[in-house]
Amino acid sequence: MTTDQTYDLLGIGIGPFDLGLAALAEPLDDVDAVFLDQRDGFSWHAGMLIEGTTLQVPFLADLVTMADPTSRYSFLAWLKATGRLYPFYIRESFYPLRAEYDQYCRWVAEQLPALRWGRRVTSVVRIADPAGIGPGAGPDGAYLFEVTAETPEGIEKYCAKHLVLGTGTRPRLPAHLTGLEGAGPVVHTSDYLPRRAELAAAGSVTVVGSGQSAAEVYRDLLEGCGTGAGEHRLDWVTRSPRFFPMEYTKLTLEMTSPEYTDHYVSLPLEQRDILGREQRNLYKGISGDLVDDIYDTLYRKSALGREVPTTLLTDTEVVAARLDADGADGAGEYVLTLRHAQLGTIAEHRTRAIVAATGYAGSVPEFLAPGLVNLDERGRYDVARDYTVDDDRRIHVVNGEEHTHGVTAPDLGFGAWRNSVILADVTGREPYPIERRIAFQQFGLPDGEAPVPAEPAPRAALRQAQEPAATGPSVNQSDTKMEAAL
Ligand SMILES: Cc1cc2nc3c(=O)[nH]c(=O)nc-3n(C[C@H](O)[C@H](O)[C@H](O)COP(=O)(O)OP(=O)(O)OC[C@H]3O[C@@H](n4cnc5c(N)ncnc54)[C@H](O)[C@@H]3O)c2cc1C
């Protein structure tokens, strides 16, 4: 079935970012939008809605507030509508429970007629625009995008002038854990909660990986450790040099800003790749409270000389995995080959079940016709500053630009700003004010300073400039010294 309507905007994928876009587009009379998702309804990381876990960003990072604080689709509006505003007010925490955020997004989704669930997009092509209404007609004339989606009832086709690719990320499982089975469960964190009981009953569980999800699963399973009857062994293996905390200080948080993104996008791509790896601890660490909670739980459980059957290993990589069907008295167990980064030595580790906290990966969807979007030499989206991936600036991506725009890409707190930019491109005006500067600090060299062409300082020199002199003046002065050095 082909819908005969031509939409101004068609979003593919309805995670929080496109849901936010739909909520911001809904009040705009000059935007006819439709959003397609293969799932039956909105669901946000259902496998990790562990009791008591919270968002890592404040409630203002909801779907709309940073673009339009008066929106009827805000988190506060949901609290009011569900009679939870006073309890939230008295709770006095900026950080909603993760389960609340999921409920809030579902509440918004239920109110937006532009959302179409159960639609799996299988192809996107350009078609000649019979009415010649497509903006910025390409070399071969006005065109529209034709989007084909599979539904339980058959095939649907949609036409649109602008596209937003919001297909998100997929759980990433290392090759040696993929297809591993025969003993207990091997589970990616995205599927943790439905498999929790099985894991707890497996007798021994090993969490592989680092970051917030790994820590949350370890903490959750730790409760069942050292309790005597029916207890399980619990181990945590991570390549990370330590269980490092997420960096959450305010001047660092200013890097989640339009102007830091301007600076980041202005750098050569290879420099951004290096920076991206270096900036991991900005969002791939563990919340400090959770690190301490894990320590305190281990302390509590080991009090009075009790043995807690757990090992925590850092700087250790799982390099191979196999099934030993006769292991664990014939019940079967997995044998992980571990390599220590500093020692360079390897060891075997046996476990009955595995939780892979190995993250998520984005990719360029195969449903895009060849040449429809610009790609870099590594086949990744080549994303312009305004989040477009085509020369006519009619195809935007959301949360597909971490390699080009940095830490703001997956950040819920930046979704509304990015969506405001997209709606400005679609409407040719600014339906929601777009802040250009929000930070006190300046990124890059101050404007107006006469730039002198210079080779970027080699990384080692830069890093040395950044280390405050061990015995020298305090931080502030070293900052001034640093500027002088560059
Ligand atoms: C456990 C967890 C907690 C997180 N907590 C935070 C946090 O507190 N703060 C924060 O800032 N960030 C957080 N993040 C990071 C980030 O916000 C989320 O990953 C967010 O869900 C990303 O949203 P998205 O819109 O990009 O895509 P997703 O939520 O991944 O949604 C993509 C959608 O696209 C659909 N789709 C894909 N392909 C097709 C197709 N061919 N046809 C139709 N539909 C398709 C999928 O069905 C899916 O619904 C967290 C991530 C995880 C994993």
The ligand as an SDF file (V2000), in Angstrom:
LIG
                    3D

 53 58  0  0  0  0  0  0  0  0999 V2000
   21.1380    0.6970   29.6520 C   0  0  0  0  0  0  0  0  0  0  0  0
   21.3740    2.0510   29.0170 C   0  0  0  0  0  0  0  0  0  0  0  0
   21.1800    3.1780   29.7750 C   0  0  0  0  0  0  0  0  0  0  0  0
   21.3970    4.4300   29.2100 C   0  0  0  0  0  0  0  0  0  0  0  0
   21.2160    5.5030   30.0070 N   0  0  0  0  0  0  0  0  0  0  0  0
   21.4720    6.7210   29.4940 C   0  0  0  0  0  0  0  0  0  0  0  0
   21.3410    7.8690   30.3350 C   0  0  0  0  0  0  0  0  0  0  0  0
   20.9980    7.7710   31.5080 O   0  0  0  0  0  0  0  0  0  0  0  0
   21.6280    9.0830   29.8000 N   0  0  0  0  0  0  0  0  0  0  0  0
   22.0170    9.2210   28.4880 C   0  0  0  0  0  0  0  0  0  0  0  0
   22.2690   10.3500   28.0590 O   0  0  0  0  0  0  0  0  0  0  0  0
   22.1340    8.1570   27.6550 N   0  0  0  0  0  0  0  0  0  0  0  0
   21.8950    6.9180   28.1450 C   0  0  0  0  0  0  0  0  0  0  0  0
   22.0410    5.8340   27.3300 N   0  0  0  0  0  0  0  0  0  0  0  0
   22.5050    6.0420   25.9330 C   0  0  0  0  0  0  0  0  0  0  0  0
   21.3830    6.4340   24.9220 C   0  0  0  0  0  0  0  0  0  0  0  0
   20.6240    7.4070   25.4000 O   0  0  0  0  0  0  0  0  0  0  0  0
   20.4880    5.3920   24.5700 C   0  0  0  0  0  0  0  0  0  0  0  0
   21.2180    4.3930   24.0060 O   0  0  0  0  0  0  0  0  0  0  0  0
   19.2870    5.7800   23.6550 C   0  0  0  0  0  0  0  0  0  0  0  0
   18.3770    4.7600   23.7500 O   0  0  0  0  0  0  0  0  0  0  0  0
   19.6450    5.9500   22.2200 C   0  0  0  0  0  0  0  0  0  0  0  0
   18.4270    6.2930   21.5550 O   0  0  0  0  0  0  0  0  0  0  0  0
   18.2430    6.2170   19.9810 P   0  0  0  0  0  0  0  0  0  0  0  0
   17.0270    7.0350   19.7120 O   0  0  0  0  0  0  0  0  0  0  0  0
   19.4890    6.5770   19.2940 O   0  0  0  0  0  0  0  0  0  0  0  0
   18.0170    4.7010   19.5900 O   0  0  0  0  0  0  0  0  0  0  0  0
   17.4370    3.3910   20.1820 P   0  0  0  0  0  0  0  0  0  0  0  0
   16.8790    3.5840   21.5260 O   0  0  0  0  0  0  0  0  0  0  0  0
   18.5150    2.3880   19.9700 O   0  0  0  0  0  0  0  0  0  0  0  0
   16.2290    3.1170   19.1670 O   0  0  0  0  0  0  0  0  0  0  0  0
   16.4450    2.8470   17.7970 C   0  0  0  0  0  0  0  0  0  0  0  0
   15.1230    2.3500   17.2180 C   0  0  0  0  0  0  0  0  0  0  0  0
   15.2970    2.1210   15.8160 O   0  0  0  0  0  0  0  0  0  0  0  0
   14.4680    1.0360   15.4550 C   0  0  0  0  0  0  0  0  0  0  0  0
   14.9190    0.5030   14.1820 N   0  0  0  0  0  0  0  0  0  0  0  0
   16.1510    0.0610   13.8780 C   0  0  0  0  0  0  0  0  0  0  0  0
   16.2040   -0.3890   12.5910 N   0  0  0  0  0  0  0  0  0  0  0  0
   14.9470   -0.2060   12.0790 C   0  0  0  0  0  0  0  0  0  0  0  0
   14.3380   -0.4760   10.7980 C   0  0  0  0  0  0  0  0  0  0  0  0
   15.0290   -1.0160    9.7830 N   0  0  0  0  0  0  0  0  0  0  0  0
   13.0330   -0.1700   10.6350 N   0  0  0  0  0  0  0  0  0  0  0  0
   12.3090    0.3670   11.6520 C   0  0  0  0  0  0  0  0  0  0  0  0
   12.8260    0.6260   12.8960 N   0  0  0  0  0  0  0  0  0  0  0  0
   14.1240    0.3570   13.0900 C   0  0  0  0  0  0  0  0  0  0  0  0
   14.6240    0.0630   16.6280 C   0  0  0  0  0  0  0  0  0  0  0  0
   13.5380   -0.8210   16.6980 O   0  0  0  0  0  0  0  0  0  0  0  0
   14.6690    1.0310   17.8200 C   0  0  0  0  0  0  0  0  0  0  0  0
   13.3950    1.2130   18.3610 O   0  0  0  0  0  0  0  0  0  0  0  0
   21.8260    4.5660   27.8580 C   0  0  0  0  0  0  0  0  0  0  0  0
   22.0490    3.4180   27.0930 C   0  0  0  0  0  0  0  0  0  0  0  0
   21.8230    2.1720   27.6710 C   0  0  0  0  0  0  0  0  0  0  0  0
   22.1010    0.9550   26.8690 C   0  0  0  0  0  0  0  0  0  0  0  0
  1  2  1  0
  2  3  1  0
  2 52  2  0
  3  4  2  0
  4  5  1  0
  4 50  1  0
  5  6  2  0
  6  7  1  0
  6 13  1  0
  7  8  2  0
  7  9  1  0
  9 10  1  0
 10 11  2  0
 10 12  1  0
 12 13  2  0
 13 14  1  0
 14 15  1  0
 14 50  1  0
 15 16  1  0
 16 17  1  0
 16 18  1  0
 18 19  1  0
 18 20  1  0
 20 21  1  0
 20 22  1  0
 22 23  1  0
 23 24  1  0
 24 25  2  0
 24 26  1  0
 24 27  1  0
 27 28  1  0
 28 29  2  0
 28 30  1  0
 28 31  1  0
 31 32  1  0
 32 33  1  0
 33 34  1  0
 33 48  1  0
 34 35  1  0
 35 36  1  0
 35 46  1  0
 36 37  1  0
 36 45  1  0
 37 38  2  0
 38 39  1  0
 39 40  1  0
 39 45  2  0
 40 41  1  0
 40 42  2  0
 42 43  1  0
 43 44  2  0
 44 45  1  0
 46 47  1  0
 46 48  1  0
 48 49  1  0
 50 51  2  0
 51 52  1  0
 52 53  1  0
M  END
$$$$
